[in-house]
Structure formats: structure tokens, C-alpha cells
Amino acid sequence: MPGTVLLLAASPVGRGRLVDAASVLPVLAAVPPAVLAGTDTANVVELADPLEPQAVLTRLRAAATAPGPLTLFVTGQLQLDRRQRLPHLALARTTPATVRYTGLPWHWLREELRLRPPGSTTLVADLHADPEAWQWLGANPFDCGRTTAVYGRIAPPRGRRTVAAPTYMKAVATILRSGSRPAVDQLHQAAVTRVAADGEVGDLLLPQHLVPAQQQWPVPVPAGTGQQPVAAPAGPAPGSGGAVVPAGAPAAVPAARPSAPGASPDPHTAISAAVKDGRHREADDLAAQWERQARDTHGDGSDQALHWAEVRADLAMFAGDAERSCHTWLTVAEARLAAGQPADAPAVEAAVDRAHHQWGRIGDPARARELGPALAELRRRVPGRREGALDDVRGRLRDLQTQA
């Protein structure tokens, strides 16, 4: 099966640029697609200094839904938006004041990859953090989802007037240009060795997140954070070169979802396998069982129950049932708002955005008319980051009413 490769290099134009991200693309583009992907054949999508986060999301979504292995090479800089203090990948038009609207929220990337089959997705990243983002990394986990293997580095600020080079990613590309395709952990270690030889130290290394269960143990988290215990690798993670993460930097991988006693340790794996085989009803039935258990155990509006509702919304999308997917995302959004989550919370915005997207794919005008008013009301409360989203819903509703 052919693989898919997404080459994304982005950094602001002007004084806010920390790294010349796009300079690595010619080197990566010179690597044969099959070598980049580690498959016999591969399709490559290249994004150089993109302007709009929605355009990046569209390409990312297409890559995430493609069959076969997916490898992402992401080079750029991390910045926090001033309102929610969440990390974004800065794009060409991003400034410190406009990160929220002109940068790519990192949780968008995580959301698009979360239902891919375990072991099928690899992210290789060379990121440079501004001072605020670097400080944030010292207190928060930074990941790309629990089924994505992540390798790379995050470099601290080098100086106000210094534009850094993406030396880690260039090292990766140079190694691959030789024509050999080592295992990703070996590739990462070789690249880290080259970067260290150039005198770059103090980076936060990103080891792979898929650590075998026997190499994990629970790691306590501070009281009052609301987080669940997470699993961390026992000793240096594969590909880390044995490097020590800077003090205060996150070293743990994201928490596994709750599991039922006596059940499979990871129902997401079984669900992903069913979707891959086209057994969509079986996948939904399994997710529905976990949703019922989460509701009984934690309550209807709990994060655990809403997680499984979101899984079922995505499963409906994969099955081609846009109506059911839209309805489920609307329900999730309403539940999050009813639980007191703000309208600009990432999970709320994501739910409404996905409901909007699936509503546009409903082929039956009558069913689209039925769901349209609820979506319009949500769009009024949750406008999202895409300008004109509410006007889009209202305009299509008028067209649907005309058709009736």
C-alpha cells in the first residue's frame, strides 16, 4: 500500500521569524518519496510558508484520511495565543497579536490524527519556541495524540535578532538523501548526533510516544490539575540518544483513555482495525458500549462520555453517514457548553466546526433543513475562527428552503 508524506514548513515573514523553516524543503524534496515514507511508493504533499490555517487544515485532513502509512515532516516555530495560551504553529502572516487567527492550533493537528490506526502515523518535527511557548512547555505536555509516533526536537529561543536554521530537519534530510531508510528511531538518533556535533544544546528532544506497555509506569501529576496519570518511558526513549530533557520540560507521553476491567487494554486499536476493514457497524457498536459505560460511571456530561461520543461522530463520518456525524457533533457541542465550557474552548470550537463540515455533506435536503437551525444557533454562539461561518450556514439554509 502506498504511503503519504506531508512536508510542512512554516514561519512568519518579517521580524517575528525565529527559524528559516522553508530552507529545508529543497533538501527534503530531493529525497525520493518512497524513502521519505519508508514504503514502496508514496504521495508527497508540500506546504511552504502557507498563509491560511484553514488551507493547512484541509491538506492535513486529506492526508490523515488517506489509507496506508502517513509521515509528517513539520518544521517551524511555536507561539502561544494571548487569549487561551495554547501552542500554535506560526504561519507566514502570524504576529504575536494575531496568533489565534493566523496560526495553526497544534490541537488541530492532534485532532486530525487521533483516529488513525496505531503504528501508521509518524511525525518528525523541528520546532523553535518563542520565550512564552518555551516557558509553557516546561509545565504542559506537548504531544500529537496517543497513536502517533513523534520524533524531533524543540529548540529554545536563540536570540531576538537571530534567525535559526532547521538543523535537525536538514540532518534528517541529508541522511535520507543518501538513499538509505533507517528505522525512524535510528534516523532520529543520527540526526541528534549531527546537531549536537554542531554545538546546539539545550533542546527538548521528542521521543516516540508508542512505548511498549512493559516499559511504562504511572507518573503522578500535581494535585488539582484535573489530569489523569500518564505513562512515561522507563529510561531514555528509543531515538532519544539517551539525552536528558531540560529541567521542567515535559517528559511524559499522553494519558491512555480509561479502560474497563477485563476488556481490551486499548479499545481504540480494535475500533481502528474495524474501520480499516470496512466493518463500520461493528466499530460503532464497540464505541457505543464504551460510551454507555462512561455515562454510567462518570455521568452524561463527563469528559469520558463526551470522548466516546466524539469517536462515534468520527466513525459516522468514516462510514459516509454525514447526517449522523453532524447530529452527534451538535450534541457534543451542546453538552460542552451546558457543562460551562466557554464558546472559544478548543473542544467546543472543534465540535461545531466538524458539525458544520458534515452538515455541508448531507445529501438529503430535507434532513439538512432539519439540522440547519440547530447548527445556525450554535454558530451564533460559537463563531469559530473562520470568518463568515454563520453567514455560510444562513445562506445555505435559505437555499434549502427555496428548494423545498
N, C-alpha and C positions, 0 to 999 in steps of 0.2 A: 504494500500500500504506500503511495507517495506521501511524503511529509509536507508540512507547511512551515515556512520561515517568515517571520515578521522582523524586519530591520527598522527600528525606530530610533532616530537621533534628533534631539530637540534641545534648544536653549534659546534664551531671549536674544533679540537683536539690540545692541546698544550697551550701555554701561552696566546693565544688570547681568550680563553674561559671566558665568563662572567657569564654563568649560566650552571649548570649541567642539561641540558634540558631533556636528556633521562631518568633521575632518576624518572620522573613522570610516565613513561609508564607502569611499573608494577602495579602501583596503578590504573591507568585508565583501563588497560587491565583486571583488576579484576572486573570491573563493567559490569553487563550483557549488551549485545549490545542493547537490547530494551530500557534499562534505559538510556544509552548514547544518543540514538536517540530520545527518547520520543515517540516511535512508538511501535506497537505490535511486530514487528520483524525488524531486521536491519542487514546490511552487514557492517563489520568493516575492514578498511584498515589501517595498521600500518606502519609508516615510522620512523625508529630510526636512527638518525645521518646519513642521506643519504649523498652520496658523490657528485652526479651529479645533477645540477639543471634541466637538461632535463628529468632525471628519475622522479624527483618530479613533473615536469610539466605533464608528461604522466599520472601519478596516479591522479593528480589533475583534469586533463581534463576528465578522465573516471568518476571520482566522480561527476563532475559538470554536466555531461550529463546524469547521472542516473536519472530515474524517482523517484518521491517521495521526502520527506524532506531530506535535507543534513545538517549535523552538522560537523563542523570542530573544532578540538581542536589543537591549534597551540602553541607550546612552543619553545622559542629560543631567539636569540638576533638580534638586528637591527644594521646594519652598512651602511654607505654611500660609494658608489663607488667614486673614486677620480676624475673621468672624468666628469660625469654628475650630481654628488651629489644627487643621488636618493637612497631611502632606499632599502636595500636587507635583506632577512633573511639569515644569515650566515649559511653555511653548514660545514660539517666535515673538508673539505680542505681549507676553507676560511681563508685568511690572509688580513690585511689591504690593501696590494698592489694588491690582486687578487680578490677583492670582485666582480668586474664587470663580471668576468668569472666563478667564483666558487660559488657565492651566488645566491639565488633565488630572482630575482627582485620582489618587492612587487606588482608592477603593473601587473605582470603576473597573480598573484592570482586574482587581481581585474578584469582583462580582462576575465578570465575563468568563473567568477561568474556573469558577468554583465547581461546576458540574462536569468538567471534563474527566474522563476515566483516569484513575490514579496511575501514575507511571507514564502517561502520554504527553506530559507538558513539562518543558524546561525553560526557565528564564535565566539568561545570562545578562547581568546588569553592571554598568559602570556609571555610578551616580556621584555627583558632587552636591553637598548640602550647604545651604547658606547658614549663617550663625544660628538663626532661630530653629531651623529644621534640625541642625546638628544637636542642639540642646534637647529638642523634642525626642530625638532618637535615644537619648540617654534614659528616658523614662517610659517609653512606649514600645511595644513590639512592632516590628516592621516586616510584613510578610506579603505573600501573593496567594494566599489560600493554602489549605491543608493538603491538596493533591498536586501542588506544583513544586517541582524541584528547583531551588533557587541557588545560583552561584554568582559570585562577583564581589564588588566592593563598593562602599560608600565612603567618599573622601571628605575630610573636614574642610572648612574654608581655608584657602591658601593665602589670602591677602586681598584687600579691597580692589586693587588695580591689576590683579594677576588673573589672566585667563588661562586656565589649566588645559592640558591636553588629556584626552581619554586614554591614558597609557595602558590601563588594564585591558580595555577592549581592543586596542591596537595590538597588544601582545597576543590576545586570543586569535585575532585575525591573522597575524603573522604566522603563528603556529599552524593554523588551518591551511594557509596558503601553500604550505609545504606539500599538501596533498594527503597527509595522514589525518585520520579522525580518531584521536584517542578518546577513551571514555571521558565524560564531562568532568568527573572529579579530578582525573589526571590532567585534563586541559586546564582546569581552574588552578591546580597547584603549580603547573608550569608557568602560567601567566602571572601568578602571585610572585613566584621566584624572580621573574624578569622585572616586575615592578619594584620589588624590594632591592634588586641589584642597582636600580636607578636612584635609590635613595629615598623613595617615597615610603613613609612610615606613618603610623597613627590611623590608618584606615580601618573602618569597620568591615570585616570580612563577612560575606554572606554564604554560609554553608548550606548544603542541601537540606530540605525540610523533611524528606521522606526517610527518617531514621528508623531502622528496624525496631520492632516493639521491644525486643530483648535488650536494646541499648538505651531505653528510655526510663526515666523515673520521674515521679511528680515533683514539681518545683513550687514551693509556697509563693503566694503573691501577697502584697501588703493588704492588711485588713481595710475594709471599706472601699475597695476599688471596684467591687462588683464583678471582678473577673473570676474565671474558673482556673483551677490549677492547670498548668501547661506541662508539656513534656519537653525535656531538653536532652541533647545527646550526651552520652557518658564519655567525657573526654573530647578531644578535638574531633569535629565532624569531618566526614570524608571530604576531601578537597580543600580543607581549610589550611593545610600545610602546617598544622599544629600551632597556628598563630594565636595570640592572646587578644581577645576583644578588649578595646579600651574600657577602663573602669566606668561603670554606669551605663554602658551601652547594652542593648537588648541581646541576650544570647539564647533565648528560648524560642522554640517553634510554637506555632499557634495551638490553642487547645483543641482537642478532639471533641466532636459532638457527643452528647450524652448517649449512652447505650443501655439497653435493657438487660437485666440479668438473664443469663442463659442464651442470649441472642448473639448474632454475629458481631464481632468487635467493631465492625465498621459497615453499617447498612448502606452507606453511600457507595461503597465498592460494588455491592450486589445490584443496587439501582442503576449505577452507571453501566454495568455489564448488560443489564436487561435492555437499557436504551440502545446501546451499541448493537445488540442483536435484533432490534426492532420489536421487542416484547414490551410495548408501551403500557398496556393494561396491567401487566404484572408489576412493572416499575411503580405505577401509580398506586396499586393495591398495597404494595410494601410501604411506600411513603405514607399512605393513609393510616396504616396500622401504627406507625411511629407517631403520626400527628395525634391520633386518638390517645395514645399512651401519654404523650406530652401534655395534652389538655387535662387528662385525668390526674396527672401527677403535679403539674405546675400551674394549671389554670389556662383559660382560653386565651388570655392576652399575654401570656408569658413569652419570653424570647424563644424558648424551646419549641412551643407550639407554632409560633409565627415562622420559625425557621423551616419547619416541615411544610407549612402552607406555601412558603416561597418555593420550596423544592417542587411541590406539586404544580405550582404555576409554571415553572420552567419545564416540567415534564409534559404538561399540556402543550406548551409551545413546540417541544421536540416532536410530539405526536401530531402536530399540524392542527390542533384544536385551538384556534386563536380566541374564540369566544370564551371557552372555559378558562384559558390563561388570563384573559383580560379581567373576567369576573373575579378570579382568585386574587389577582394583584390589587384590584379595587378593594376587596375585603381586607387584605393585609394592610393597605394604606389607612383605611378607616380605623382598623384596630390599633395601629400605632398612634394615630392622632388621638384616639379615645383614651389611650394609656398615658397621654400627656407629652408625647414626643413632639418637639417643635416641627413646624412645617418645613424648615430648611435642614432637618436632620438627614444625613446621607441615606439612611434606610427608608425614610418616608419619601424623599425625592426619587430614589431608585424604584420604589414600588409604583409611584404614579407615572414615572417615565415609561416603565415597562407595560403598565396597563394601557397607556396612550399608544405605544408602539403596536401592541397586539390588537387594540381596537381598530387601528388602521388596516389590519389584515383580515378582519371579519368579512367574509364574502356575502353573507345574507344581510341585505339592507334592513330587514325588519329587526333582526337581532342587534344590529349595530345601533338602530334607533332606540332600542330599549336600554342599552347600556350607556348611550351617549350622554344623557342628562347627569347621571351619577359621575361620569368622568369630568364633565364640564364643571360641576360643583367642586370636585376635588382639585381641578386645575385652578379654579378661582382661589382656593385656599393654599395650594401648593404650586405656584407658577413654575418652579424649577429654574434651571439655568439657561434654557433655550428660549430666546426672545420670541414672542408670538405664539407660544404653545396654546394658550387659552383661545386666542383668535382662530387657530387652526381647528380646534375642536368645534367651536361655534360655527365656523364656516362649513365644515363637513356635515354638521347636524342640519344646517339649512338645506344643503344639497340633498340629504337623505329625506327630509320632509317633503321636498319638491318631488322626489321620486315616488313617494307614497301617493 
